[in-house]
Amino acid sequence: MGLGEEKPYDAVSRVVRDPIRLAAVRMTELLHSQSEVFFDRLTYMAATIASAPAAFLSLVEENSDFYKSCFGFDGALASSREVNGVTFCHYALVSKGPLVIEDTRSHPIFHAVPTVETMNVAAYLGVPLSVGDQALGAFCVIDHRPRQWSEAAIDAVASLARAANSEIVSRMRARAGEPEPGPSEVATAAPAAVKRLSRRELEVLSRILAGKGTKEIAVELGMSDKTVATHRGRLLKKLNLQSSRDLFMYAVRNRLVDWI
């Protein structure tokens, strides 16, 4: 590399450090906030649909990434939800679409990202989040081994990212007193099959989509484990689905996270 020639990260760094972008991130009022069921539901669904060990929603600050939601982390990272230094989400900020990396260690640029070692990121799929033309962070799934990300996984993660992005923008508009754009028919109307579910089945459905297990649902709804399993079986049958993974895909296609 010749004198004065930019290093690969230089252009990304300028975006990360841009004061207007950083102001937009602060205006979300999500930095260092508590985890929330809505966002946790999205990361859980992303990891499940993509068959990935971890998923997260990052907000990129100047010197660190804050994870508003994360699934699949443990130890200190699960409690702090913060990573310092350069991450793949920095590169996602400048991506025109999903940033898809199948093998980080063999990539001429991405092999040097510190989280390849510190978080064992061998494969990365990240969708940029933004408000207006300002990048906020990314909605991501990662794997600890190299892999090909299927088109179905990329589409599903992108759909869940749009749901997260819409929620963030909606909250910012509400605080600013701006009117919300008119909701689409898809977002406001439940699919006909879902309308046939009983109240109890809908309660079980919403908790399954939030990533809760049978015992946790049973405690919340005052049911036995067997009754929860019965409602789960009935709602899957009514929706013509075979498994929870099918249910998550159905939820993404029909934007159930917008109204459940």
MIDOSE-1310 file (N, C-alpha, C; in nm, 2 decimals, decimal comma, always signed):
residues 260
mglg	+0,08/-0,12/+0,00/+0,00/+0,00/+0,00/+0,09/+0,12/+0,00; +0,07/+0,21/-0,10/+0,15/+0,33/-0,11/+0,12/+0,44/-0,01; +0,21/+0,53/+0,00/+0,20/+0,64/+0,09/+0,07/+0,72/+0,05; -0,01/+0,75/+0,15/-0,13/+0,83/+0,13/-0,25/+0,75/+0,08
eekp	-0,23/+0,62/+0,05/-0,34/+0,53/+0,00/-0,42/+0,49/+0,12; -0,55/+0,49/+0,11/-0,64/+0,45/+0,22/-0,63/+0,31/+0,25; -0,64/+0,28/+0,38/-0,66/+0,14/+0,42/-0,81/+0,10/+0,41; -0,84/-0,03/+0,40/-0,98/-0,07/+0,38/-1,08/-0,01/+0,48
ydav	-1,04/+0,01/+0,61/-1,13/+0,05/+0,71/-1,15/+0,20/+0,71; -1,06/+0,28/+0,65/-1,06/+0,42/+0,66/-1,20/+0,49/+0,63; -1,25/+0,44/+0,51/-1,38/+0,50/+0,47/-1,49/+0,46/+0,57; -1,49/+0,34/+0,62/-1,59/+0,29/+0,72/-1,57/+0,37/+0,84
srvv	-1,45/+0,40/+0,89/-1,42/+0,47/+1,01/-1,48/+0,61/+1,00; -1,48/+0,68/+0,89/-1,53/+0,81/+0,87/-1,69/+0,81/+0,90; -1,75/+0,71/+0,85/-1,89/+0,69/+0,87/-1,92/+0,67/+1,02; -1,85/+0,58/+1,08/-1,87/+0,54/+1,22/-1,85/+0,67/+1,30
rdpi	-1,76/+0,75/+1,27/-1,73/+0,87/+1,36/-1,80/+1,00/+1,32; -1,88/+0,99/+1,21/-1,96/+1,11/+1,17/-2,05/+1,16/+1,28; -2,03/+1,29/+1,31/-2,11/+1,34/+1,43/-2,26/+1,35/+1,40; -2,30/+1,36/+1,28/-2,45/+1,37/+1,25/-2,50/+1,22/+1,27
rlaa	-2,43/+1,12/+1,22/-2,47/+0,99/+1,24/-2,48/+0,95/+1,39; -2,38/+0,99/+1,47/-2,38/+0,96/+1,61/-2,49/+1,03/+1,68; -2,53/+1,15/+1,64/-2,64/+1,22/+1,70/-2,77/+1,15/+1,67; -2,78/+1,09/+1,55/-2,90/+1,01/+1,52/-2,91/+0,89/+1,61
vrmt	-2,80/+0,82/+1,63/-2,80/+0,70/+1,72/-2,84/+0,74/+1,86; -2,79/+0,86/+1,91/-2,84/+0,90/+2,04/-2,98/+0,93/+2,05; -3,04/+0,99/+1,94/-3,18/+1,02/+1,93/-3,27/+0,90/+1,94; -3,22/+0,79/+1,91/-3,31/+0,67/+1,92/-3,35/+0,64/+2,07
ellh	-3,27/+0,70/+2,16/-3,28/+0,68/+2,31/-3,28/+0,53/+2,34; -3,21/+0,45/+2,26/-3,20/+0,31/+2,29/-3,07/+0,27/+2,35; -2,97/+0,36/+2,34/-2,84/+0,32/+2,39/-2,84/+0,29/+2,54; -2,78/+0,18/+2,57/-2,77/+0,13/+2,71/-2,90/+0,12/+2,79
sqse	-3,01/+0,09/+2,71/-3,14/+0,07/+2,76/-3,16/-0,08/+2,79; -3,26/-0,10/+2,87/-3,30/-0,24/+2,90/-3,34/-0,32/+2,78; -3,33/-0,45/+2,79/-3,38/-0,53/+2,68/-3,53/-0,53/+2,68; -3,59/-0,55/+2,56/-3,73/-0,55/+2,54/-3,78/-0,67/+2,47
vffd	-3,90/-0,71/+2,51/-3,96/-0,83/+2,44/-3,97/-0,82/+2,29; -4,01/-0,70/+2,24/-4,03/-0,69/+2,10/-3,90/-0,72/+2,02; -3,79/-0,66/+2,06/-3,66/-0,68/+1,99/-3,61/-0,82/+2,02; -3,62/-0,86/+2,14/-3,58/-1,00/+2,18/-3,65/-1,10/+2,09
rlty	-3,77/-1,08/+2,07/-3,85/-1,17/+1,98/-3,79/-1,18/+1,84; -3,75/-1,07/+1,79/-3,70/-1,06/+1,65/-3,56/-1,13/+1,65; -3,47/-1,11/+1,74/-3,34/-1,18/+1,74/-3,36/-1,33/+1,76; -3,45/-1,37/+1,85/-3,47/-1,51/+1,87/-3,52/-1,58/+1,74
maat	-3,62/-1,51/+1,67/-3,67/-1,57/+1,55/-3,56/-1,57/+1,44; -3,48/-1,47/+1,43/-3,37/-1,47/+1,33/-3,28/-1,58/+1,35; -3,24/-1,61/+1,47/-3,14/-1,72/+1,50/-3,21/-1,85/+1,46; -3,34/-1,86/+1,50/-3,41/-1,99/+1,47/-3,42/-2,02/+1,33
iasa	-3,47/-1,92/+1,25/-3,50/-1,93/+1,11/-3,37/-1,96/+1,03; -3,26/-1,89/+1,07/-3,14/-1,90/+1,00/-3,05/-2,02/+1,05; -3,10/-2,09/+1,15/-3,03/-2,20/+1,21/-2,89/-2,15/+1,26; -2,89/-2,04/+1,32/-2,76/-1,97/+1,36/-2,75/-1,98/+1,52
paaf	-2,64/-1,98/+1,57/-2,62/-1,99/+1,72/-2,65/-1,86/+1,79; -2,64/-1,74/+1,71/-2,65/-1,61/+1,78/-2,71/-1,51/+1,68; -2,78/-1,42/+1,74/-2,84/-1,30/+1,66/-2,84/-1,18/+1,75; -2,83/-1,06/+1,69/-2,83/-0,94/+1,78/-2,87/-0,82/+1,69
lslv	-2,91/-0,72/+1,76/-2,94/-0,59/+1,71/-2,84/-0,49/+1,77; -2,75/-0,43/+1,68/-2,65/-0,34/+1,73/-2,68/-0,20/+1,70; -2,64/-0,11/+1,79/-2,63/+0,03/+1,77/-2,49/+0,07/+1,78; -2,43/+0,13/+1,67/-2,29/+0,15/+1,66/-2,26/+0,30/+1,71
eens	-2,18/+0,30/+1,82/-2,13/+0,43/+1,88/-1,99/+0,45/+1,82; -1,93/+0,56/+1,86/-1,80/+0,59/+1,81/-1,69/+0,49/+1,84; -1,70/+0,44/+1,96/-1,59/+0,34/+2,01/-1,64/+0,21/+2,05; -1,77/+0,18/+2,04/-1,83/+0,06/+2,08/-1,96/+0,03/+2,01
dfyk	-2,00/-0,10/+2,02/-2,13/-0,14/+1,97/-2,22/-0,18/+2,09; -2,34/-0,12/+2,10/-2,43/-0,16/+2,20/-2,54/-0,26/+2,14; -2,56/-0,37/+2,21/-2,66/-0,46/+2,16/-2,79/-0,44/+2,23; -2,88/-0,38/+2,16/-3,02/-0,36/+2,22/-3,08/-0,49/+2,25
scfg	-3,06/-0,59/+2,16/-3,11/-0,72/+2,18/-3,00/-0,82/+2,14; -2,99/-0,93/+2,21/-2,90/-1,04/+2,16/-2,96/-1,17/+2,20; -2,93/-1,27/+2,12/-2,97/-1,41/+2,15/-2,85/-1,50/+2,13; -2,83/-1,59/+2,22/-2,72/-1,69/+2,20/-2,59/-1,65/+2,26
fdga	-2,58/-1,53/+2,33/-2,46/-1,50/+2,40/-2,46/-1,55/+2,54; -2,35/-1,56/+2,60/-2,34/-1,60/+2,74/-2,23/-1,52/+2,81; -2,21/-1,54/+2,94/-2,11/-1,48/+3,01/-2,12/-1,33/+3,02; -2,00/-1,26/+3,02/-2,00/-1,12/+3,03/-2,07/-1,04/+2,92
lass	-2,06/-1,09/+2,80/-2,12/-1,03/+2,68/-2,27/-1,03/+2,69; -2,33/-1,13/+2,75/-2,47/-1,14/+2,76/-2,52/-1,03/+2,86; -2,44/-1,00/+2,96/-2,48/-0,91/+3,06/-2,45/-0,76/+3,02; -2,33/-0,74/+2,96/-2,29/-0,61/+2,93/-2,36/-0,56/+2,80
revn	-2,38/-0,65/+2,70/-2,43/-0,63/+2,57/-2,35/-0,51/+2,50; -2,23/-0,52/+2,52/-2,14/-0,41/+2,46/-2,01/-0,47/+2,41; -1,96/-0,43/+2,30/-1,83/-0,47/+2,24/-1,75/-0,34/+2,20; -1,63/-0,34/+2,24/-1,55/-0,22/+2,20/-1,47/-0,25/+2,07
gvtf	-1,43/-0,15/+2,00/-1,34/-0,17/+1,88/-1,42/-0,20/+1,76; -1,34/-0,23/+1,65/-1,40/-0,26/+1,52/-1,48/-0,39/+1,52; -1,60/-0,38/+1,45/-1,68/-0,50/+1,44/-1,73/-0,51/+1,30; -1,79/-0,62/+1,27/-1,85/-0,64/+1,13/-1,97/-0,54/+1,11
chya	-2,04/-0,50/+1,22/-2,15/-0,41/+1,21/-2,10/-0,27/+1,15; -1,97/-0,24/+1,18/-1,92/-0,11/+1,12/-1,92/-0,12/+0,97; -1,89/-0,23/+0,91/-1,89/-0,25/+0,77/-2,03/-0,26/+0,72; -2,12/-0,31/+0,80/-2,26/-0,32/+0,76/-2,32/-0,18/+0,74
lvsk	-2,27/-0,08/+0,82/-2,32/+0,05/+0,81/-2,31/+0,11/+0,67; -2,21/+0,07/+0,60/-2,19/+0,13/+0,46/-2,24/+0,03/+0,35; -2,30/-0,08/+0,39/-2,35/-0,17/+0,29/-2,48/-0,13/+0,23; -2,50/-0,14/+0,10/-2,62/-0,10/+0,04/-2,73/-0,20/+0,06
gplv	-2,70/-0,31/+0,11/-2,80/-0,42/+0,14/-2,74/-0,51/+0,25; -2,79/-0,63/+0,26/-2,74/-0,72/+0,36/-2,59/-0,75/+0,33; -2,51/-0,74/+0,44/-2,37/-0,78/+0,43/-2,36/-0,93/+0,46; -2,32/-1,00/+0,36/-2,32/-1,15/+0,37/-2,17/-1,20/+0,36
iedt	-2,12/-1,26/+0,46/-1,99/-1,31/+0,47/-2,00/-1,46/+0,51; -1,95/-1,54/+0,42/-1,96/-1,69/+0,44/-1,84/-1,75/+0,52; -1,72/-1,68/+0,51/-1,60/-1,73/+0,58/-1,51/-1,62/+0,61; -1,53/-1,57/+0,73/-1,45/-1,45/+0,77/-1,30/-1,47/+0,77
rshp	-1,26/-1,59/+0,81/-1,11/-1,61/+0,82/-1,04/-1,62/+0,69; -1,11/-1,65/+0,58/-1,05/-1,66/+0,45/-1,06/-1,53/+0,37; -1,14/-1,43/+0,42/-1,16/-1,31/+0,35/-1,04/-1,21/+0,36; -1,00/-1,15/+0,26/-0,88/-1,07/+0,26/-0,89/-0,95/+0,35
ifha	-1,01/-0,90/+0,38/-1,03/-0,78/+0,46/-1,09/-0,82/+0,60; -1,19/-0,90/+0,60/-1,27/-0,93/+0,72/-1,20/-1,02/+0,82; -1,09/-1,09/+0,77/-1,02/-1,18/+0,87/-0,96/-1,10/+0,98; -0,93/-0,97/+0,96/-0,87/-0,89/+1,06/-0,96/-0,83/+1,16
vptv	-1,09/-0,84/+1,14/-1,19/-0,79/+1,24/-1,17/-0,86/+1,37; -1,15/-0,79/+1,48/-1,12/-0,85/+1,61/-1,22/-0,96/+1,66; -1,35/-0,94/+1,62/-1,45/-1,03/+1,67/-1,44/-1,17/+1,61; -1,36/-1,18/+1,50/-1,34/-1,31/+1,44/-1,28/-1,40/+1,55
etmn	-1,19/-1,34/+1,64/-1,13/-1,42/+1,74/-1,21/-1,41/+1,88; -1,24/-1,28/+1,91/-1,30/-1,26/+2,05/-1,44/-1,31/+2,06; -1,52/-1,32/+1,95/-1,65/-1,37/+1,95/-1,67/-1,50/+1,86; -1,56/-1,54/+1,80/-1,56/-1,66/+1,72/-1,65/-1,64/+1,60
vaay	-1,65/-1,53/+1,54/-1,74/-1,50/+1,42/-1,68/-1,56/+1,30; -1,73/-1,67/+1,25/-1,68/-1,74/+1,13/-1,76/-1,70/+1,01; -1,89/-1,67/+1,03/-1,98/-1,63/+0,92/-2,07/-1,52/+0,98; -2,10/-1,42/+0,89/-2,18/-1,31/+0,94/-2,28/-1,27/+0,83
lgvp	-2,40/-1,24/+0,88/-2,51/-1,18/+0,79/-2,57/-1,07/+0,87; -2,55/-0,95/+0,81/-2,60/-0,83/+0,88/-2,67/-0,73/+0,79; -2,79/-0,68/+0,83/-2,87/-0,59/+0,76/-2,86/-0,45/+0,82; -2,82/-0,35/+0,75/-2,81/-0,22/+0,81/-2,94/-0,16/+0,86
lsvg	-2,94/-0,09/+0,97/-3,05/-0,02/+1,02/-3,03/+0,13/+1,01; -3,13/+0,21/+0,98/-3,11/+0,35/+0,95/-3,23/+0,43/+0,98; -3,21/+0,56/+1,00/-3,32/+0,66/+1,00/-3,29/+0,77/+0,91; -3,37/+0,79/+0,81/-3,34/+0,88/+0,70/-3,22/+0,82/+0,63
dqal	-3,11/+0,91/+0,61/-2,99/+0,86/+0,54/-2,88/+0,84/+0,64; -2,91/+0,82/+0,77/-2,81/+0,80/+0,88/-2,82/+0,66/+0,93; -2,71/+0,59/+0,91/-2,70/+0,45/+0,96/-2,69/+0,44/+1,11; -2,76/+0,35/+1,17/-2,77/+0,34/+1,32/-2,69/+0,22/+1,37
gafc	-2,70/+0,11/+1,29/-2,64/-0,01/+1,34/-2,68/-0,12/+1,24; -2,69/-0,24/+1,30/-2,73/-0,36/+1,21/-2,80/-0,46/+1,29; -2,88/-0,54/+1,21/-2,95/-0,65/+1,26/-2,88/-0,78/+1,21; -2,83/-0,86/+1,29/-2,74/-0,96/+1,24/-2,76/-1,10/+1,30
vidh	-2,71/-1,20/+1,22/-2,70/-1,34/+1,27/-2,55/-1,38/+1,24; -2,49/-1,46/+1,33/-2,36/-1,51/+1,31/-2,35/-1,66/+1,33; -2,24/-1,72/+1,28/-2,22/-1,86/+1,30/-2,07/-1,87/+1,34; -2,05/-1,98/+1,41/-1,91/-2,00/+1,46/-1,83/-2,09/+1,37
rprq	-1,89/-2,12/+1,25/-1,82/-2,20/+1,15/-1,86/-2,14/+1,02; -1,77/-2,15/+0,92/-1,80/-2,10/+0,78/-1,93/-2,17/+0,73; -2,01/-2,09/+0,66/-2,13/-2,15/+0,60/-2,19/-2,06/+0,49; -2,27/-2,12/+0,41/-2,34/-2,04/+0,31/-2,47/-2,00/+0,37
wsea	-2,51/-1,87/+0,35/-2,63/-1,82/+0,40/-2,73/-1,84/+0,28; -2,84/-1,92/+0,31/-2,94/-1,94/+0,20/-3,02/-1,81/+0,17; -3,08/-1,81/+0,05/-3,16/-1,70/+0,02/-3,28/-1,68/+0,11; -3,33/-1,80/+0,16/-3,44/-1,79/+0,25/-3,40/-1,72/+0,38
aida	-3,28/-1,76/+0,43/-3,23/-1,70/+0,56/-3,20/-1,55/+0,54; -3,14/-1,51/+0,43/-3,12/-1,37/+0,40/-3,25/-1,29/+0,39; -3,35/-1,35/+0,32/-3,48/-1,28/+0,31/-3,54/-1,26/+0,45; -3,54/-1,37/+0,53/-3,61/-1,37/+0,66/-3,54/-1,27/+0,75
vasl	-3,41/-1,27/+0,76/-3,33/-1,18/+0,84/-3,36/-1,03/+0,80; -3,36/-1,01/+0,67/-3,39/-0,88/+0,62/-3,53/-0,83/+0,66; -3,63/-0,92/+0,65/-3,77/-0,89/+0,69/-3,77/-0,86/+0,84; -3,70/-0,93/+0,92/-3,70/-0,90/+1,07/-3,63/-0,77/+1,09
araa	-3,53/-0,75/+1,02/-3,46/-0,62/+1,03/-3,55/-0,50/+1,00; -3,63/-0,52/+0,90/-3,73/-0,41/+0,86/-3,82/-0,39/+0,98; -3,87/-0,49/+1,04/-3,96/-0,48/+1,15/-3,89/-0,40/+1,27; -3,77/-0,44/+1,30/-3,69/-0,36/+1,40/-3,67/-0,22/+1,36
nsei	-3,63/-0,19/+1,24/-3,61/-0,06/+1,19/-3,74/+0,03/+1,20; -3,85/-0,03/+1,16/-3,98/+0,04/+1,16/-4,02/+0,08/+1,30; -3,99/-0,01/+1,40/-4,02/+0,02/+1,54/-3,93/+0,13/+1,59; -3,81/+0,13/+1,56/-3,72/+0,24/+1,60/-3,76/+0,37/+1,54
vsrm	-3,79/+0,38/+1,41/-3,83/+0,50/+1,35/-3,96/+0,55/+1,40; -4,06/+0,46/+1,43/-4,19/+0,49/+1,48/-4,18/+0,56/+1,61; -4,09/+0,51/+1,70/-4,07/+0,57/+1,83/-4,01/+0,71/+1,82; -3,92/+0,72/+1,73/-3,85/+0,85/+1,71/-3,96/+0,95/+1,66
rara	-4,04/+0,91/+1,57/-4,15/+1,00/+1,52/-4,25/+1,04/+1,62; -4,28/+0,94/+1,71/-4,38/+0,97/+1,81/-4,32/+1,07/+1,91; -4,20/+1,06/+1,95/-4,14/+1,16/+2,04/-4,13/+1,29/+1,98; -4,11/+1,30/+1,85/-4,10/+1,43/+1,78/-4,24/+1,49/+1,74
gepe	-4,34/+1,41/+1,77/-4,48/+1,46/+1,74/-4,51/+1,45/+1,60; -4,44/+1,37/+1,52/-4,47/+1,36/+1,38/-4,58/+1,25/+1,36; -4,67/+1,27/+1,26/-4,77/+1,18/+1,23/-4,71/+1,05/+1,17; -4,77/+0,94/+1,20/-4,72/+0,81/+1,15/-4,78/+0,80/+1,01
pgps	-4,71/+0,74/+0,92/-4,76/+0,71/+0,78/-4,88/+0,61/+0,80; -4,97/+0,61/+0,71/-5,09/+0,52/+0,71/-5,04/+0,37/+0,71; -5,09/+0,29/+0,80/-5,05/+0,15/+0,81/-5,10/+0,08/+0,69; -5,02/-0,02/+0,64/-5,07/-0,10/+0,52/-5,17/-0,20/+0,57
evat	-5,24/-0,25/+0,47/-5,34/-0,36/+0,50/-5,27/-0,48/+0,56; -5,15/-0,51/+0,51/-5,08/-0,63/+0,56/-5,04/-0,61/+0,70; -5,00/-0,49/+0,74/-4,96/-0,47/+0,88/-5,07/-0,47/+0,98; -5,19/-0,43/+0,94/-5,30/-0,41/+1,03/-5,40/-0,53/+1,03
aapa	-5,40/-0,61/+0,93/-5,50/-0,72/+0,92/-5,43/-0,85/+0,94; -5,48/-0,93/+1,04/-5,43/-1,06/+1,06/-5,47/-1,16/+0,94; -5,38/-1,25/+0,90/-5,42/-1,35/+0,80/-5,55/-1,42/+0,85; -5,63/-1,46/+0,75/-5,76/-1,53/+0,78/-5,74/-1,65/+0,87
avkr	-5,63/-1,73/+0,85/-5,61/-1,85/+0,93/-5,58/-1,81/+1,08; -5,51/-1,70/+1,10/-5,48/-1,66/+1,24/-5,61/-1,61/+1,31; -5,70/-1,55/+1,23/-5,83/-1,51/+1,29/-5,91/-1,62/+1,34; -5,88/-1,74/+1,29/-5,96/-1,86/+1,34/-5,90/-1,92/+1,47
lsrr	-5,79/-1,86/+1,51/-5,74/-1,91/+1,64/-5,82/-1,86/+1,76; -5,83/-1,95/+1,86/-5,90/-1,90/+1,98/-5,81/-1,80/+2,06; -5,87/-1,74/+2,16/-5,79/-1,64/+2,24/-5,67/-1,71/+2,31; -5,69/-1,83/+2,36/-5,59/-1,90/+2,43/-5,48/-1,94/+2,33
elev	-5,52/-1,98/+2,21/-5,42/-2,02/+2,11/-5,34/-1,89/+2,07; -5,40/-1,78/+2,06/-5,33/-1,65/+2,03/-5,23/-1,62/+2,14; -5,27/-1,64/+2,26/-5,18/-1,61/+2,38/-5,06/-1,71/+2,37; -5,08/-1,83/+2,34/-4,97/-1,93/+2,33/-4,88/-1,89/+2,21
lsri	-4,94/-1,85/+2,10/-4,87/-1,81/+1,98/-4,78/-1,69/+2,01; -4,83/-1,59/+2,07/-4,75/-1,47/+2,09/-4,63/-1,50/+2,18; -4,64/-1,60/+2,27/-4,53/-1,63/+2,36/-4,43/-1,73/+2,29; -4,48/-1,81/+2,20/-4,39/-1,89/+2,12/-4,30/-1,80/+2,04
lagk	-4,36/-1,70/+1,98/-4,29/-1,61/+1,89/-4,19/-1,52/+1,97; -4,22/-1,51/+2,10/-4,12/-1,44/+2,19/-4,01/-1,52/+2,24; -4,01/-1,65/+2,20/-3,90/-1,74/+2,23/-3,92/-1,81/+2,37; -4,04/-1,81/+2,42/-4,06/-1,88/+2,55/-4,09/-2,03/+2,53
gtke	-4,04/-2,10/+2,63/-4,06/-2,25/+2,62/-4,20/-2,29/+2,69; -4,23/-2,42/+2,68/-4,35/-2,47/+2,73/-4,38/-2,44/+2,87; -4,28/-2,46/+2,96/-4,29/-2,44/+3,10/-4,31/-2,30/+3,14; -4,24/-2,21/+3,07/-4,26/-2,06/+3,09/-4,39/-2,02/+3,05
iave	-4,44/-2,06/+2,94/-4,58/-2,03/+2,89/-4,68/-2,08/+2,99; -4,66/-2,20/+3,04/-4,76/-2,26/+3,13/-4,77/-2,18/+3,25; -4,66/-2,13/+3,31/-4,66/-2,05/+3,43/-4,73/-1,92/+3,40; -4,70/-1,85/+3,29/-4,76/-1,72/+3,26/-4,91/-1,73/+3,24
lgms	-4,95/-1,84/+3,18/-5,10/-1,85/+3,14/-5,18/-1,93/+3,24; -5,11/-1,99/+3,34/-5,18/-2,07/+3,44/-5,23/-2,20/+3,39; -5,15/-2,26/+3,30/-5,19/-2,38/+3,23/-5,09/-2,49/+3,27; -5,13/-2,62/+3,25/-5,04/-2,73/+3,26/-4,95/-2,73/+3,13
dktv	-4,84/-2,80/+3,14/-4,75/-2,82/+3,03/-4,83/-2,89/+2,91; -4,91/-2,98/+2,95/-4,98/-3,06/+2,85/-5,08/-2,97/+2,78; -5,15/-2,88/+2,85/-5,25/-2,79/+2,79/-5,18/-2,70/+2,69; -5,06/-2,65/+2,73/-4,99/-2,56/+2,64/-4,95/-2,64/+2,51
athr	-4,90/-2,76/+2,53/-4,87/-2,84/+2,41/-4,99/-2,87/+2,32; -5,11/-2,89/+2,39/-5,23/-2,91/+2,31/-5,26/-2,79/+2,23; -5,26/-2,67/+2,29/-5,29/-2,54/+2,21/-5,19/-2,52/+2,10; -5,06/-2,55/+2,13/-4,96/-2,54/+2,03/-4,99/-2,63/+1,91
grll	-5,02/-2,75/+1,94/-5,06/-2,85/+1,83/-5,18/-2,80/+1,75; -5,28/-2,75/+1,82/-5,40/-2,70/+1,75/-5,37/-2,58/+1,66; -5,29/-2,49/+1,71/-5,26/-2,37/+1,63/-5,18/-2,40/+1,51; -5,08/-2,49/+1,52/-5,00/-2,53/+1,41/-5,09/-2,60/+1,31
kkln	-5,18/-2,68/+1,35/-5,27/-2,75/+1,26/-5,36/-2,66/+1,18; -5,41/-2,56/+1,25/-5,50/-2,46/+1,19/-5,42/-2,37/+1,09; -5,29/-2,35/+1,12/-5,21/-2,27/+1,02/-5,14/-2,36/+0,92; -5,17/-2,49/+0,93/-5,11/-2,59/+0,83/-4,96/-2,58/+0,84
lqss	-4,91/-2,59/+0,96/-4,76/-2,58/+0,98/-4,72/-2,71/+1,06; -4,59/-2,74/+1,05/-4,54/-2,86/+1,11/-4,46/-2,84/+1,24; -4,39/-2,72/+1,24/-4,30/-2,70/+1,35/-4,29/-2,56/+1,39; -4,22/-2,53/+1,50/-4,20/-2,39/+1,55/-4,12/-2,31/+1,44
rdlf	-4,02/-2,38/+1,38/-3,95/-2,31/+1,27/-4,04/-2,27/+1,16; -4,13/-2,35/+1,12/-4,23/-2,32/+1,02/-4,31/-2,20/+1,06; -4,34/-2,20/+1,20/-4,43/-2,09/+1,25/-4,35/-1,96/+1,24; -4,22/-1,96/+1,27/-4,14/-1,84/+1,26/-4,14/-1,79/+1,12
myav	-4,12/-1,88/+1,02/-4,12/-1,84/+0,88/-4,26/-1,78/+0,84; -4,36/-1,84/+0,89/-4,50/-1,79/+0,87/-4,52/-1,65/+0,93; -4,46/-1,63/+1,05/-4,47/-1,50/+1,12/-4,40/-1,39/+1,04; -4,29/-1,43/+0,98/-4,21/-1,33/+0,90/-4,28/-1,29/+0,78
rnrl	-4,33/-1,40/+0,70/-4,40/-1,37/+0,58/-4,53/-1,29/+0,60; -4,59/-1,31/+0,71/-4,72/-1,24/+0,73/-4,71/-1,12/+0,83; -4,59/-1,09/+0,87/-4,56/-0,97/+0,95/-4,64/-0,98/+1,08; -4,65/-1,09/+1,14/-4,72/-1,11/+1,27/-4,66/-1,02/+1,38
vdwi	-4,52/-1,00/+1,37/-4,46/-0,92/+1,48/-4,51/-0,78/+1,48; -4,58/-0,74/+1,38/-4,64/-0,60/+1,38/-4,76/-0,59/+1,46; -4,83/-0,70/+1,50/-4,95/-0,68/+1,57/-4,97/-0,78/+1,69; -4,89/-0,88/+1,70/-4,91/-0,98/+1,81/-4,86/-0,91/+1,94
